[in-house]
Amino acid sequence: MKKTDSQLQHDVMAELEWEPAVDQAEIGVAVTDGVVTLTGYVKNFTEKLAAEKAVRRVAGVRAIAEEIKVRLASDSKTADHEIAKRILDMIAWTVSIPDDKIKVKVEHGWVTLSGTVDWFFQSNEARKAAARVSGVVGVTNLIDVKQLPARADIKDRIVSAFKRQADLDAAGVTVTTDGGTVKLSGKVHAWNERGIAERAAWSAPGVTKVEDHLTVQY
């Protein structure tokens, strides 16, 4: 009886795992109409030949498309699956990021982050962690912030931040919210007060965007 492509894929993977000269963990196997495509990386040309011979031993294989690349141990590890693994490790090591709520996709070095978190800073920290990994050419951050910001909470955070600084008064700052967007308006006495107000607004749960329309009144 003719094997299905899924059965053939299973048999090829089993044969590669059984072959002692091959590290099957770094090799991908795809099967279409009995044609086996091998992808991934091996440490040397001998291992590449051993993988090909192992596949030829499997009954039902009609042809082999061999796309395995030889990569020395000293070469940089920039395959998509390796980049994804390092990003997941970075996220797991960062205490402030809920790693169980974030998904990572890597395609040709471009990272797409998705999932849902409670705070904007968690989304931002995940983006920064992904951007630090070697081999990443860009990051698309699609992580949603679940909560909507409360205007009173943001105002309280700004007032508290101003109180921690000498001679600053938050009375001139007006806060409005529209979904996850916070708009700051009014007047402050110095440029650094604008920065304090912005950072305080970003620290509130649910904030995805801060529009600073504050003016400085000398």
GUBALO-739465 format. One record per residue: residue number from 1; chain; x, y, z of N, C-alpha, C, CB in turn. Coordinates in Angstrom, 2 decimals, padded with zeros to 5 digits. Glycine has a CB too. Example, Ala and Ser with C-alpha at 12.3 -4.5 7.8 and 13.67 -1.06 7.14 Angstrom:
2
ATOM  pos  unit       nX       nY       nZ      caX      caY      caZ       cX       cY       cZ      cbX      cbY      cbZ
ATOM    1     A   013.19  -005.69   007.80   012.30  -004.50   007.80   013.20  -003.30   007.80   011.31  -004.47   009.05
ATOM    2     A   012.85  -002.25   007.08   013.67  -001.06   007.14   012.90   000.03   007.87   014.08  -000.60   005.72
REM end
This chain:
218
ATOM  pos  unit       nX       nY       nZ      caX      caY      caZ       cX       cY       cZ      cbX      cbY      cbZ
ATOM    1     A   000.84  -001.19   000.00   000.00   000.00   000.00   000.88   001.25   000.00  -000.95   000.00   001.22
ATOM    2     A   000.51   002.21  -000.85   001.30   003.44  -000.96   001.18   004.27   000.30   000.84   004.26  -002.18
ATOM    3     A   002.31   004.79   000.77   002.31   005.63   001.97   001.75   007.00   001.67   003.72   005.75   002.54
ATOM    4     A   001.06   007.55   002.64   000.64   008.95   002.53   001.86   009.84   002.80  -000.54   009.28   003.51
ATOM    5     A   001.75   011.10   002.44   002.86   012.03   002.68   003.17   012.15   004.17   002.53   013.41   002.10
ATOM    6     A   002.14   012.15   005.00   002.37   012.28   006.45   003.07   011.03   006.99   001.03   012.50   007.19
ATOM    7     A   002.69   009.85   006.49   003.38   008.61   006.91   004.84   008.63   006.46   002.67   007.37   006.34
ATOM    8     A   005.05   009.09   005.24   006.41   009.15   004.71   007.25   010.15   005.50   006.39   009.52   003.22
ATOM    9     A   006.67   011.27   005.84   007.38   012.26   006.64   007.78   011.67   007.99   006.52   013.52   006.85
ATOM   10     A   006.86   010.94   008.62   007.14   010.30   009.90   008.30   009.30   009.77   005.89   009.59   010.44
ATOM   11     A   008.27   008.51   008.71   009.32   007.50   008.52   010.67   008.15   008.26   008.95   006.58   007.36
ATOM   12     A   010.70   009.21   007.47   011.95   009.90   007.18   012.54   010.50   008.46   011.74   011.00   006.13
ATOM   13     A   011.70   011.15   009.25   012.17   011.74   010.51   012.69   010.67   011.45   011.05   012.54   011.18
ATOM   14     A   012.01   009.53   011.49   012.46   008.42   012.34   013.81   007.88   011.88   011.42   007.30   012.34
ATOM   15     A   013.99   007.78   010.56   015.26   007.28   010.02   016.40   008.25   010.31   015.14   007.05   008.50
ATOM   16     A   016.13   009.54   010.20   017.16   010.54   010.51   017.52   010.50   011.99   016.68   011.95   010.13
ATOM   17     A   016.52   010.31   012.83   016.79   010.23   014.27   017.59   008.98   014.61   015.48   010.24   015.06
ATOM   18     A   017.34   007.89   013.87   018.04   006.63   014.12   019.47   006.66   013.62   017.29   005.48   013.46
ATOM   19     A   019.76   007.48   012.60   021.10   007.56   012.01   022.05   008.30   012.97   021.05   008.28   010.64
ATOM   20     A   023.08   007.62   013.52   023.96   008.25   014.51   024.82   009.37   013.96   024.85   007.22   015.10
ATOM   21     A   025.03   009.43   012.66   025.89   010.46   012.07   025.14   011.77   011.82   026.50   009.96   010.77
ATOM   22     A   023.85   011.79   012.17   023.02   012.96   011.86   022.40   013.52   013.14   021.92   012.60   010.84
ATOM   23     A   022.47   014.85   013.27   021.75   015.53   014.35   020.40   015.98   013.81   022.58   016.76   014.91
ATOM   24     A   019.39   015.15   014.03   018.08   015.36   013.41   017.39   016.62   013.91   017.19   014.17   013.65
ATOM   25     A   017.78   017.12   015.09   017.10   018.27   015.68   017.22   019.52   014.83   017.66   018.53   017.05
ATOM   26     A   018.26   019.61   013.99   018.49   020.80   013.18   018.00   020.64   011.74   019.96   021.15   013.19
ATOM   27     A   017.29   019.54   011.45   016.87   019.26   010.07   015.34   019.25   009.99   017.44   017.90   009.57
ATOM   28     A   014.81   019.97   009.01   013.38   019.98   008.77   013.02   019.06   007.61   012.89   021.40   008.49
ATOM   29     A   011.86   018.42   007.71   011.42   017.47   006.69   010.02   017.85   006.21   011.44   016.02   007.24
ATOM   30     A   009.87   018.02   004.91   008.56   018.25   004.30   008.38   017.26   003.16   008.42   019.72   003.80
ATOM   31     A   007.14   016.78   002.97   006.89   015.78   001.93   005.67   016.21   001.11   006.66   014.36   002.54
ATOM   32     A   005.83   016.21  -000.21   004.72   016.52  -001.11   004.75   015.52  -002.27   004.82   017.99  -001.65
ATOM   33     A   003.69   014.72  -002.35   003.58   013.70  -003.41   004.81   012.80  -003.47   003.39   014.38  -004.77
ATOM   34     A   005.30   012.42  -002.31   006.43   011.51  -002.24   007.79   012.15  -002.42   006.27   010.46  -003.26
ATOM   35     A   007.82   013.45  -002.68   009.08   014.18  -002.82   009.45   014.77  -001.46   008.98   015.31  -003.90
ATOM   36     A   010.61   014.39  -000.96   011.06   014.82   000.37   011.97   016.04   000.24   011.79   013.67   001.10
ATOM   37     A   011.63   017.10   000.96   012.48   018.29   001.01   013.14   018.38   002.37   011.66   019.57   000.71
ATOM   38     A   014.46   018.43   002.36   015.23   018.56   003.60   015.75   019.98   003.72   016.40   017.54   003.62
ATOM   39     A   015.54   020.58   004.88   016.06   021.92   005.14   016.76   021.91   006.50   014.92   022.98   005.11
ATOM   40     A   017.45   023.01   006.80   018.10   023.13   008.10   019.61   023.21   007.97   017.73   021.97   008.97
ATOM   41     A   020.28   022.84   009.05   021.73   023.02   009.12   022.40   021.77   009.70   022.08   024.25   009.96
ATOM   42     A   023.60   021.50   009.20   024.43   020.43   009.76   025.83   020.98   009.99   024.48   019.19   008.81
ATOM   43     A   026.63   020.25   010.74   027.95   020.75   011.15   029.02   020.57   010.07   028.39   020.05   012.42
ATOM   44     A   028.82   019.61   009.17   029.83   019.38   008.14   029.21   018.67   006.94   031.01   018.56   008.71
ATOM   45     A   029.99   018.56   005.86   029.48   017.96   004.63   029.21   016.47   004.80   030.46   018.19   003.50
ATOM   46     A   029.98   015.80   005.64   029.78   014.37   005.89   028.40   014.12   006.48   030.87   013.82   006.84
ATOM   47     A   028.00   014.97   007.42   026.67   014.83   008.02   025.57   015.09   006.99   026.53   015.79   009.22
ATOM   48     A   025.82   016.01   006.08   024.86   016.31   005.02   024.65   015.09   004.13   025.35   017.52   004.19
ATOM   49     A   025.75   014.42   003.74   025.65   013.21   002.92   024.95   012.09   003.68   027.04   012.75   002.47
ATOM   50     A   025.24   011.99   004.99   024.62   010.93   005.80   023.11   011.13   005.88   025.23   010.90   007.21
ATOM   51     A   022.67   012.38   005.96   021.24   012.66   006.01   020.57   012.26   004.70   020.98   014.15   006.31
ATOM   52     A   021.21   012.59   003.60   020.65   012.25   002.30   020.57   010.74   002.10   021.49   012.87   001.18
ATOM   53     A   021.61   010.02   002.50   021.60   008.56   002.38   020.52   007.94   003.25   022.98   007.99   002.76
ATOM   54     A   020.32   008.51   004.45   019.29   007.99   005.35   017.91   008.11   004.72   019.33   008.72   006.69
ATOM   55     A   017.66   009.23   004.07   016.36   009.45   003.43   016.16   008.47   002.28   016.23   010.90   002.93
ATOM   56     A   017.22   008.21   001.50   017.11   007.30   000.36   016.79   005.87   000.81   018.41   007.31  -000.45
ATOM   57     A   017.09   005.55   002.05   016.80   004.19   002.55   015.32   003.99   002.83   017.60   003.92   003.81
ATOM   58     A   014.58   005.07   002.96   013.17   004.96   003.35   012.31   004.58   002.15   012.68   006.29   003.96
ATOM   59     A   011.52   003.53   002.31   010.63   003.08   001.24   009.55   004.12   000.97   009.99   001.72   001.60
ATOM   60     A   009.29   004.38  -000.31   008.24   005.32  -000.67   008.75   006.68  -001.11   007.32   005.50   000.47
ATOM   61     A   010.04   006.95  -000.86   010.61   008.23  -001.26   010.84   008.23  -002.76   011.95   008.52  -000.50
ATOM   62     A   010.19   009.16  -003.45   010.30   009.23  -004.91   011.45   010.13  -005.34   008.99   009.75  -005.52
ATOM   63     A   011.70   011.18  -004.59   012.77   012.11  -004.95   013.14   012.91  -003.71   012.34   013.06  -006.13
ATOM   64     A   014.33   013.53  -003.76   014.80   014.33  -002.64   015.19   015.72  -003.13   016.01   013.64  -001.93
ATOM   65     A   014.64   016.73  -002.48   015.07   018.11  -002.70   015.91   018.48  -001.48   013.84   019.11  -002.91
ATOM   66     A   017.21   018.55  -001.68   018.14   018.68  -000.55   018.60   020.12  -000.41   019.35   017.74  -000.73
ATOM   67     A   018.08   020.79   000.62   018.40   022.20   000.84   019.13   022.43   002.17   017.13   023.02   000.80
ATOM   68     A   019.72   021.38   002.70   020.47   021.49   003.95   021.75   022.30   003.72   020.81   020.08   004.51
ATOM   69     A   022.07   023.16   004.68   023.27   023.99   004.60   024.27   023.55   005.67   022.91   025.49   004.77
ATOM   70     A   025.53   023.61   005.30   026.60   023.31   006.26   026.97   024.59   006.99   027.85   022.69   005.55
ATOM   71     A   026.97   024.51   008.31   027.32   025.68   009.10   028.29   025.28   010.20   026.06   026.35   009.70
ATOM   72     A   029.42   025.95   010.22   030.43   025.65   011.23   029.98   026.15   012.60   031.78   026.26   010.85
ATOM   73     A   030.55   025.58   013.65   030.18   025.97   015.01   030.49   027.43   015.27   030.90   025.11   016.02
ATOM   74     A   031.48   027.98   014.56   031.86   029.38   014.77   030.95   030.36   014.04   033.29   029.60   014.32
ATOM   75     A   030.11   029.87   013.12   029.22   030.75   012.38   028.12   031.29   013.28   028.60   030.02   011.18
ATOM   76     A   027.65   032.50   012.97   026.57   033.08   013.77   025.28   032.30   013.55   026.36   034.57   013.40
ATOM   77     A   024.49   032.16   014.61   023.25   031.39   014.57   022.10   032.33   014.27   023.02   030.63   015.91
ATOM   78     A   021.76   032.44   012.97   020.73   033.40   012.57   019.59   032.75   011.81   021.34   034.48   011.72
ATOM   79     A   019.42   031.45   011.96   018.25   030.80   011.38   017.01   031.26   012.14   018.38   029.24   011.42
ATOM   80     A   015.87   031.28   011.45   014.65   031.80   012.07   014.30   031.07   013.36   013.50   031.71   011.11
ATOM   81     A   014.42   029.74   013.37   014.03   029.00   014.58   014.99   029.29   015.73   013.98   027.49   014.29
ATOM   82     A   016.26   029.56   015.41   017.22   029.90   016.46   016.95   031.30   017.01   018.66   029.81   015.93
ATOM   83     A   016.60   032.24   016.12   016.25   033.59   016.57   015.02   033.52   017.47   015.97   034.52   015.35
ATOM   84     A   014.01   032.75   017.05   012.79   032.62   017.85   013.09   032.05   019.23   011.76   031.74   017.13
ATOM   85     A   013.96   031.04   019.28   014.30   030.43   020.57   014.99   031.43   021.48   015.20   029.20   020.37
ATOM   86     A   015.92   032.24   020.93   016.62   033.21   021.75   015.68   034.31   022.24   017.78   033.82   020.97
ATOM   87     A   014.72   034.69   021.40   013.74   035.71   021.83   012.89   035.16   022.97   012.85   036.15   020.64
ATOM   88     A   012.43   033.92   022.84   011.64   033.31   023.91   012.44   033.23   025.21   011.16   031.92   023.50
ATOM   89     A   013.73   032.91   025.09   014.59   032.86   026.27   014.73   034.25   026.89   015.98   032.30   025.91
ATOM   90     A   014.93   035.27   026.05   015.06   036.64   026.55   013.80   037.07   027.29   015.34   037.60   025.39
ATOM   91     A   012.64   036.75   026.71   011.37   037.12   027.34   011.19   036.38   028.66   010.19   036.81   026.39
ATOM   92     A   011.56   035.09   028.67   011.42   034.30   029.90   012.34   034.81   031.00   011.72   032.82   029.62
ATOM   93     A   013.51   035.32   030.62   014.46   035.82   031.61   014.08   037.20   032.15   015.85   035.88   031.01
ATOM   94     A   013.19   037.91   031.43   012.78   039.25   031.86   011.55   039.14   032.75   012.49   040.18   030.63
ATOM   95     A   011.74   039.40   034.03   010.69   039.15   035.02   009.42   039.95   034.72   011.19   039.50   036.41
ATOM   96     A   009.58   041.15   034.17   008.42   042.03   033.96   007.53   041.60   032.80   008.90   043.43   033.73
ATOM   97     A   007.98   040.62   031.98   007.21   040.21   030.80   006.52   038.88   031.08   008.13   040.10   029.54
ATOM   98     A   005.19   038.80   030.93   004.47   037.53   031.11   004.67   036.63   029.90   002.96   037.78   031.35
ATOM   99     A   005.69   035.76   029.93   006.08   035.00   028.74   004.98   034.05   028.26   007.33   034.21   029.03
ATOM  100     A   004.05   033.66   029.15   002.99   032.74   028.75   001.90   033.43   027.92   002.38   032.10   029.97
ATOM  101     A   001.97   034.76   027.80   000.95   035.50   027.07   001.44   036.07   025.73   000.43   036.64   027.93
ATOM  102     A   002.68   035.75   025.38   003.27   036.34   024.18   003.69   035.25   023.20   004.49   037.22   024.55
ATOM  103     A   003.34   035.44   021.93   003.71   034.51   020.87   004.73   035.19   019.96   002.46   034.05   020.07
ATOM  104     A   005.65   034.38   019.44   006.74   034.89   018.60   006.73   034.17   017.27   008.11   034.72   019.30
ATOM  105     A   006.78   034.95   016.19   006.92   034.41   014.85   008.12   035.08   014.19   005.62   034.61   014.00
ATOM  106     A   008.97   034.29   013.53   010.14   034.84   012.83   010.13   034.34   011.39   011.46   034.43   013.55
ATOM  107     A   010.23   035.26   010.46   010.29   034.91   009.05   011.36   035.74   008.36   008.92   035.13   008.37
ATOM  108     A   012.42   035.05   007.93   013.57   035.70   007.28   014.13   036.82   008.17   013.15   036.27   005.90
ATOM  109     A   014.20   036.56   009.46   014.78   037.51   010.41   013.82   038.57   010.92   015.92   038.19   009.77
ATOM  110     A   012.63   038.65   010.31   011.66   039.65   010.76   010.77   039.03   011.84   010.79   040.19   009.56
ATOM  111     A   010.69   039.68   012.99   009.97   039.15   014.15   008.58   039.79   014.25   010.77   039.41   015.45
ATOM  112     A   007.57   038.96   014.47   006.22   039.44   014.76   005.82   038.95   016.13   005.19   038.97   013.67
ATOM  113     A   005.51   039.88   017.02   005.07   039.56   018.37   003.56   039.72   018.46   005.79   040.45   019.42
ATOM  114     A   002.89   038.78   019.12   001.45   038.88   019.30   001.09   038.39   020.70   000.69   038.07   018.22
ATOM  115     A  -000.18   038.56   021.06  -000.63   038.17   022.39  -001.32   039.33   023.07   000.55   037.68   023.23
ATOM  116     A  -001.61   039.16   024.36  -002.31   040.19   025.13  -001.67   040.32   026.50  -003.81   039.85   025.26
ATOM  117     A  -001.37   041.55   026.90  -000.80   041.83   028.22  -001.64   042.90   028.91   000.69   042.28   028.11
ATOM  118     A  -001.38   043.12   030.19  -002.15   044.09   030.96  -001.57   045.49   030.91  -002.24   043.64   032.39
ATOM  119     A  -000.28   045.59   030.64   000.40   046.88   030.72   001.16   047.17   029.45   001.34   046.92   031.93
ATOM  120     A   001.20   048.45   029.08   001.95   048.84   027.88   003.44   048.53   028.04   001.75   050.33   027.58
ATOM  121     A   004.00   048.75   029.24   005.44   048.56   029.40   005.82   047.11   029.15   005.88   048.99   030.80
ATOM  122     A   004.90   046.14   029.40   005.20   044.74   029.13   005.32   044.51   027.62   004.11   043.84   029.73
ATOM  123     A   004.44   045.12   026.86   004.52   045.04   025.40   005.81   045.68   024.90   003.31   045.72   024.74
ATOM  124     A   006.15   046.83   025.46   007.34   047.55   025.03   008.62   046.80   025.40   007.37   048.95   025.66
ATOM  125     A   008.64   046.19   026.60   009.80   045.41   027.01   010.00   044.18   026.11   009.65   044.96   028.48
ATOM  126     A   008.90   043.55   025.71   009.00   042.40   024.80   009.58   042.83   023.45   007.62   041.74   024.60
ATOM  127     A   009.14   043.99   022.97   009.67   044.51   021.70   011.16   044.78   021.81   008.92   045.80   021.29
ATOM  128     A   011.59   045.40   022.90   013.01   045.72   023.08   013.84   044.44   023.23   013.21   046.62   024.31
ATOM  129     A   013.29   043.43   023.91   014.01   042.17   024.06   014.23   041.50   022.70   013.24   041.22   025.00
ATOM  130     A   013.19   041.52   021.86   013.32   040.91   020.52   014.33   041.66   019.67   011.96   040.88   019.82
ATOM  131     A   014.33   042.98   019.78   015.23   043.79   018.95   016.69   043.59   019.33   014.86   045.26   019.09
ATOM  132     A   016.96   043.13   020.54   018.35   042.95   020.98   018.98   041.66   020.47   018.42   042.97   022.49
ATOM  133     A   018.19   040.76   019.94   018.71   039.45   019.51   019.40   039.58   018.16   017.56   038.41   019.44
ATOM  134     A   020.59   039.02   018.06   021.34   039.09   016.80   020.60   038.33   015.71   022.77   038.53   016.98
ATOM  135     A   020.65   038.87   014.49   019.97   038.25   013.37   018.60   038.83   013.10   019.83   036.79   013.62
ATOM  136     A   018.05   039.61   014.04   016.74   040.23   013.85   016.89   041.45   012.94   016.10   040.64   015.22
ATOM  137     A   016.10   041.49   011.87   016.17   042.62   010.94   015.04   043.62   011.17   016.12   042.12   009.50
ATOM  138     A   014.02   043.24   011.92   012.93   044.15   012.23   011.93   043.49   013.16   012.23   044.61   010.95
ATOM  139     A   011.12   044.30   013.82   010.13   043.79   014.78   008.78   044.46   014.51   010.59   044.04   016.24
ATOM  140     A   007.75   043.65   014.34   006.37   044.14   014.29   005.70   043.74   015.60   005.59   043.57   013.05
ATOM  141     A   005.28   044.73   016.36   004.70   044.47   017.68   003.17   044.54   017.59   005.24   045.48   018.74
ATOM  142     A   002.53   043.38   017.61   001.06   043.29   017.56   000.47   042.91   018.91   000.62   042.28   016.50
ATOM  143     A   001.26   043.04   019.97   000.78   042.69   021.30  -000.29   043.70   021.75   001.95   042.65   022.32
ATOM  144     A  -001.44   043.19   022.15  -002.53   044.03   022.61  -002.40   044.31   024.11  -003.89   043.38   022.31
ATOM  145     A  -002.81   045.50   024.50  -002.90   045.85   025.92  -004.36   045.72   026.32  -002.34   047.31   026.21
ATOM  146     A  -004.64   044.83   027.28  -006.02   044.43   027.58  -006.84   045.52   028.25  -006.02   043.21   028.45
ATOM  147     A  -006.30   046.11   029.29  -007.07   047.08   030.06  -007.16   048.43   029.34  -006.45   047.27   031.42
ATOM  148     A  -008.23   049.18   029.64  -008.34   050.55   029.18  -007.90   051.47   030.31  -009.78   050.88   028.71
ATOM  149     A  -007.18   052.52   030.00  -006.67   053.40   031.05  -007.79   054.19   031.72  -005.63   054.36   030.48
ATOM  150     A  -007.66   054.37   033.03  -008.61   055.18   033.79  -008.04   056.58   033.95  -008.92   054.54   035.19
ATOM  151     A  -008.84   057.59   033.57  -008.36   058.97   033.58  -007.93   059.39   034.99  -009.45   059.91   033.07
ATOM  152     A  -008.72   059.02   035.99  -008.39   059.41   037.36  -007.08   058.79   037.81  -009.52   058.99   038.32
ATOM  153     A  -006.85   057.53   037.40  -005.61   056.85   037.78  -004.41   057.55   037.17  -005.65   055.37   037.33
ATOM  154     A  -004.53   057.94   035.89  -003.42   058.63   035.21  -003.15   059.97   035.88  -003.73   058.83   033.71
ATOM  155     A  -004.21   060.71   036.18  -004.05   062.01   036.84  -003.35   061.85   038.18  -005.41   062.71   037.03
ATOM  156     A  -003.75   060.82   038.94  -003.13   060.58   040.25  -001.65   060.25   040.10  -003.84   059.43   040.98
ATOM  157     A  -001.30   059.50   039.06   000.09   059.13   038.84   000.92   060.37   038.47   000.21   058.07   037.72
ATOM  158     A   000.35   061.25   037.68   001.05   062.48   037.32   001.25   063.36   038.54   000.30   063.24   036.23
ATOM  159     A   000.19   063.51   039.34   000.29   064.32   040.56   001.35   063.75   041.50  -001.08   064.38   041.29
ATOM  160     A   001.35   062.41   041.65   002.34   061.77   042.54   003.76   061.96   042.01   002.03   060.27   042.69
ATOM  161     A   003.91   061.85   040.69   005.24   062.03   040.10   005.72   063.46   040.30   005.22   061.69   038.61
ATOM  162     A   004.82   064.44   040.15   005.19   065.85   040.34   005.54   066.12   041.80   004.05   066.77   039.89
ATOM  163     A   004.82   065.48   042.71   005.06   065.71   044.14   006.44   065.20   044.56   003.98   065.02   044.98
ATOM  164     A   006.91   064.18   043.83   008.24   063.64   044.17   009.35   064.57   043.73   008.44   062.26   043.54
ATOM  165     A   009.02   065.54   042.89   009.99   066.52   042.43   009.75   067.84   043.18   009.89   066.72   040.89
ATOM  166     A   010.80   068.55   043.44   010.67   069.81   044.18   010.01   070.89   043.32   012.04   070.29   044.67
ATOM  167     A   009.07   071.61   043.91   008.47   072.81   043.30   007.74   072.54   042.00   009.53   073.84   043.06
ATOM  168     A   007.18   071.36   041.82   006.39   071.08   040.63   004.92   070.97   040.99   006.88   069.80   039.94
ATOM  169     A   004.05   071.50   040.13   002.62   071.52   040.40   001.88   070.94   039.20   002.12   072.97   040.71
ATOM  170     A   001.10   069.88   039.42   000.39   069.22   038.33  -000.98   069.82   038.07   000.24   067.75   038.63
ATOM  171     A  -001.32   070.90   038.77  -002.66   071.47   038.64  -002.96   071.93   037.22  -002.83   072.63   039.60
ATOM  172     A  -001.94   072.30   036.47  -002.16   072.81   035.12  -002.27   071.74   034.06  -001.07   073.73   034.76
ATOM  173     A  -002.16   070.47   034.44  -002.20   069.38   033.48  -003.61   068.81   033.40  -001.19   068.27   033.86
ATOM  174     A  -004.15   068.73   032.18  -005.47   068.14   031.94  -005.29   066.81   031.23  -006.38   069.11   031.11
ATOM  175     A  -006.02   065.78   031.72  -005.90   064.43   031.17  -007.22   064.01   030.56  -005.45   063.43   032.26
ATOM  176     A  -007.22   063.56   029.31  -008.39   062.95   028.68  -007.97   061.61   028.08  -009.00   063.88   027.58
ATOM  177     A  -008.92   060.69   027.99  -008.61   059.36   027.45  -009.59   059.02   026.34  -008.66   058.28   028.55
ATOM  178     A  -009.09   058.26   025.36  -009.91   057.77   024.25  -009.42   056.36   023.94  -009.81   058.71   022.97
ATOM  179     A  -010.11   055.35   024.51  -009.61   053.99   024.40  -008.28   053.87   025.13  -009.46   053.57   022.91
ATOM  180     A  -007.26   053.40   024.43  -005.94   053.29   025.05  -005.09   054.53   024.86  -005.22   052.11   024.49
ATOM  181     A  -005.67   055.58   024.27  -004.91   056.80   024.01  -005.14   057.81   025.13  -005.30   057.41   022.65
ATOM  182     A  -004.06   058.37   025.64  -004.13   059.41   026.66  -003.67   060.73   026.05  -003.25   059.05   027.91
ATOM  183     A  -004.44   061.77   026.27  -004.09   063.10   025.76  -003.81   064.02   026.94  -005.23   063.68   024.86
ATOM  184     A  -002.63   064.62   026.91  -002.22   065.56   027.95  -002.29   066.97   027.36  -000.79   065.24   028.48
ATOM  185     A  -002.94   067.86   028.08  -003.02   069.25   027.63  -002.88   070.16   028.85  -004.37   069.53   026.88
ATOM  186     A  -002.76   071.46   028.59  -002.57   072.41   029.67  -001.19   073.02   029.62  -002.79   071.74   031.02
ATOM  187     A  -000.77   073.57   030.76   000.50   074.28   030.81   001.36   073.78   031.96   000.28   075.77   030.94
ATOM  188     A   002.66   073.70   031.67   003.65   073.38   032.70   004.71   074.48   032.68   004.30   071.96   032.47
ATOM  189     A   005.60   074.44   033.67   006.55   075.53   033.81   007.92   075.26   033.18   006.74   075.83   035.26
ATOM  190     A   008.18   073.99   032.79   009.48   073.66   032.22   009.37   072.42   031.35   010.53   073.44   033.33
ATOM  191     A   010.35   072.26   030.43   010.32   071.11   029.53   010.41   069.79   030.28   011.47   071.21   028.53
ATOM  192     A   011.19   069.76   031.36   011.32   068.50   032.09   010.01   068.06   032.72   012.39   068.62   033.17
ATOM  193     A   009.08   069.03   033.00   007.78   068.68   033.55   006.94   067.92   032.52   007.03   069.94   034.03
ATOM  194     A   007.12   068.28   031.25   006.43   067.54   030.19   006.86   066.08   030.21   006.71   068.18   028.81
ATOM  195     A   008.17   065.86   030.33   008.69   064.50   030.36   008.17   063.71   031.55   010.19   064.51   030.37
ATOM  196     A   008.10   064.37   032.70   007.59   063.70   033.91   006.14   063.29   033.71   007.72   064.63   035.15
ATOM  197     A   005.33   064.21   033.14   003.92   063.91   032.90   003.76   062.76   031.92   003.19   065.16   032.39
ATOM  198     A   004.57   062.75   030.85   004.48   061.68   029.87   004.82   060.33   030.47   005.41   061.97   028.70
ATOM  199     A   005.92   060.26   031.22   006.33   059.00   031.83   005.28   058.50   032.82   007.69   059.16   032.54
ATOM  200     A   004.66   059.42   033.55   003.62   059.03   034.50   002.42   058.47   033.77   003.20   060.22   035.36
ATOM  201     A   002.06   059.09   032.63   000.93   058.59   031.84   001.21   057.20   031.29   000.62   059.55   030.70
ATOM  202     A   002.44   056.99   030.79   002.80   055.67   030.24   002.77   054.59   031.31   004.18   055.73   029.60
ATOM  203     A   002.96   054.95   032.55   003.03   053.95   033.62   001.67   053.40   034.01   003.69   054.54   034.84
ATOM  204     A   000.59   053.98   033.50  -000.75   053.52   033.85  -001.13   052.30   033.03  -001.77   054.64   033.64
ATOM  205     A  -001.88   051.36   033.62  -002.29   050.17   032.87  -003.22   050.52   031.72  -002.97   049.17   033.79
ATOM  206     A  -003.04   049.85   030.58  -003.92   050.03   029.45  -003.51   051.10   028.47  -005.25   050.33   029.92
ATOM  207     A  -002.50   051.89   028.78  -002.10   052.99   027.90  -001.30   052.44   026.72  -001.27   054.05   028.68
ATOM  208     A  -001.75   052.76   025.51  -001.04   052.34   024.30  -000.47   053.52   023.53  -001.96   051.54   023.41
ATOM  209     A  -000.91   054.73   023.85  -000.42   055.91   023.15  -000.60   057.13   024.04  -001.16   056.10   021.80
ATOM  210     A   000.40   058.00   024.05   000.32   059.25   024.79   000.52   060.41   023.82   001.37   059.31   025.95
ATOM  211     A  -000.46   061.29   023.75  -000.36   062.50   022.93  -000.11   063.68   023.86  -001.66   062.73   022.08
ATOM  212     A   001.05   064.27   023.73   001.46   065.35   024.63   001.22   066.71   023.94   002.95   065.19   025.03
ATOM  213     A   000.18   067.40   024.41  -000.12   068.73   023.90   000.17   069.82   024.94  -001.59   068.80   023.46
ATOM  214     A   000.98   069.45   025.92   001.34   070.39   026.97   002.19   071.53   026.40   002.10   069.67   028.10
ATOM  215     A   001.96   072.71   026.87   002.78   073.86   026.48   003.58   074.33   027.70   001.90   075.02   025.91
ATOM  216     A   004.72   074.89   027.43   005.59   075.38   028.50   005.36   076.89   028.68   007.10   075.08   028.19
ATOM  217     A   005.00   077.23   029.89   004.77   078.65   030.22   005.89   079.13   031.13   003.38   078.86   030.90
ATOM  218     A   006.77   079.94   030.59   007.92   080.38   031.36   007.53   081.51   032.30   009.06   080.82   030.43
REM end
